[in-house]
Amino acid sequence: MTFGKKLTKLRTAKKMTQKDVAALMGVNNSTYSRYEKDQLTPTAEKYEKLAKILGCETSYLTEEIEKAAEKKAAVKKQVSAKKSATKKTSEKKAMAPKAAPVNPSAKTIIEVQYAGKSLNTEDIIKRVKSESKADKGDISIYIKPEENRVYYVVNGESGSFEI
C-alpha cells in the first residue's frame, strides 16, 4: 500500500477530513492533499506529526519509501556488478597475451617441464586447434605458469585452457 493510501485509510478510520489533518499538521489543504495523492513527500518532522495525529508508528508510514530505497539500492548494486564484470572482461581482453606467432607446421618441437608435466609445442598446438576449432591461421600462444593456463589467439579469436 502506498504512503498516500495509508494516509487516506488512517484519516478516514479516524473520521477526519483532509482539512482537519492539514490544520493539525500546520500545512495548507493542498499540501496535505498532495501527500494523499503521492505527489509530495513530507519531511521527517511532518512524518512524526502525521503518525501522532493518525495514531500510528512513523515506520508504518515510511515503510514503502524504505522499501523503494532498498529496491533502488539493490538495482544500483546489480548495475554496478554488471559494470564490474564487463570491466573485468574488458581488462582480460586488454591483458590478452601478446606473443610471437607459432608456426604449426614447424619441425622444431620445444618441450617444457612444468609442475611435473611435460608439455611440447606440438601437443599445445593440437590442443589449441581443438579448443578453437580452427585448422588454419596464425596461432599465438602464451603460457602463464602462475595461473596454470595457456592463452592463445587464433585468427584474432582468443581463448585459454588449464594446463
Secondary structure, DSSP 8 states (H G I E B T S, - for coil): --HHHHHHHHHHHTT--HHHHHHHHT--HHHHHHHHTTS----HHHHHHHHHHHTS-HHHHHHHHHHHHHHHHHHHHHHHHHHHHHHHHHHHHHT-----EE-TT-S---EEEETTEEEEHHHHHHHHHHHHT-SSS-EEEEEEGGGTEEEEEETTEEEEEE-
